[in-house]
Amino acid sequence: MTQIPGVDLSAELEAVDAHWTPRVIARVNDQYVKVAKLLGELVWHAHEHEDEMFLVISGRLRIQLPDDREVVLGPGQLYVVPRGMQHNPIADEEVHIVLVETVTTAHTGSVVVEGTVPVEQQVGDFRG
């Protein structure tokens, strides 16, 4: 029997060399599974048509939400930001995460900043 290897999250995260630069590691129907390393603050933004799932692998992630609310996630915890909701992820220390997003999800929604990474760049060499 031929053995097919699974995706090694640790190895995939090790291959990420820049903060806030998601990397596609799998596709499930119309969703990309991505890994990323975060440090500092991204930008307030929303995804008008897509939900966004954050799963923390290591570290502590804060996600600021409207009305002075905040979600704080540790290893093994996840949160889904509903479509259309403004949010701002913050990593006071380096955080390793898995993201699940629709293949059309723009990195920073309609907000474009210097650190915005186009989906085509996130996909890179992934051909799954």
C-alpha positions in Angstrom: 0.0 0.0 0.0 1.3 3.5 -0.9 1.4 5.8 2.0 0.5 9.5 1.4 1.9 12.0 3.8 -0.3 14.5 5.6 0.4 18.2 5.8 3.0 19.0 8.6 1.8 22.2 10.2 5.1 22.7 12.0 7.1 22.4 8.8 4.7 24.7 6.9 4.9 27.3 9.6 8.7 27.0 9.7 8.7 27.8 5.9 6.9 31.2 6.5 9.7 33.8 6.5 7.7 37.1 7.0 5.1 38.2 9.4 1.6 38.8 8.1 2.3 36.9 4.9 -0.3 34.0 4.8 0.8 30.9 2.9 -1.7 28.5 1.3 -1.1 24.9 2.4 -4.3 23.1 1.4 -7.6 23.6 -0.3 -11.0 22.3 0.8 -13.7 22.9 -1.8 -13.8 26.7 -2.1 -11.7 27.3 1.1 -8.0 27.8 1.4 -6.2 26.6 4.5 -3.3 29.0 5.2 -0.5 29.3 7.8 1.0 32.6 9.0 3.2 34.1 11.6 2.0 37.4 13.1 3.8 40.1 15.1 2.5 43.6 15.8 -0.7 45.0 14.3 -2.2 44.5 10.9 -4.9 47.0 10.0 -8.6 47.5 10.7 -10.5 45.9 7.9 -13.5 43.7 6.9 -14.2 41.0 4.4 -17.6 42.0 2.9 -18.6 38.6 1.6 -16.5 36.1 3.5 -16.1 34.8 7.1 -12.5 34.4 8.3 -11.4 31.7 10.8 -8.3 32.2 13.0 -6.9 29.1 14.8 -3.9 29.8 17.1 -1.2 27.2 17.1 1.2 29.1 19.4 1.3 32.4 21.1 -1.6 34.7 22.0 -3.7 36.6 19.4 -5.9 39.6 20.1 -8.6 40.5 17.6 -10.1 43.9 18.2 -13.7 44.2 17.2 -16.2 47.2 17.0 -17.6 48.8 20.1 -14.4 48.3 22.1 -14.7 44.5 22.1 -11.8 42.1 21.8 -11.3 38.3 21.4 -8.2 36.9 23.0 -7.1 33.5 21.7 -4.4 31.1 23.0 -3.0 27.8 21.5 -5.8 25.5 20.3 -8.4 28.2 20.3 -10.2 29.6 17.3 -12.6 32.4 16.4 -14.6 33.1 13.3 -14.9 36.7 12.3 -18.3 37.0 10.6 -18.4 38.5 7.1 -18.7 42.3 7.0 -17.3 42.8 10.6 -14.5 45.2 11.0 -11.6 43.6 12.9 -7.9 44.2 13.7 -5.6 41.3 14.6 -2.8 42.1 17.0 0.1 39.9 18.1 2.0 41.4 21.0 4.4 38.5 20.7 5.0 36.2 17.7 1.9 34.1 17.0 1.6 31.1 14.7 -1.9 30.6 13.2 -3.9 28.7 10.7 -6.5 30.6 8.7 -9.5 29.2 6.8 -10.8 31.6 4.2 -12.8 31.4 1.0 -10.4 31.4 -2.0 -11.6 34.9 -3.0 -10.8 36.5 0.4 -8.6 39.5 0.0 -5.9 39.7 2.7 -7.0 43.1 4.1 -10.4 43.3 2.6 -11.0 46.6 0.7 -8.2 48.2 2.6 -4.8 48.2 0.9 -1.7 48.9 2.9 2.0 48.3 2.4 1.7 44.8 4.0 -1.3 43.6 1.9 -0.5 40.3 0.3 -2.4 39.4 -2.9 -4.1 35.9 -2.9 -1.9 34.9 -5.9 1.2 35.5 -3.8 -0.3 33.5 -0.9 -0.9 30.5 -3.1 2.7 30.6 -4.4 3.7 27.1 -5.4 0.7 25.3 -3.9 -1.0 23.2 -6.6 -3.3 21.0 -4.4 
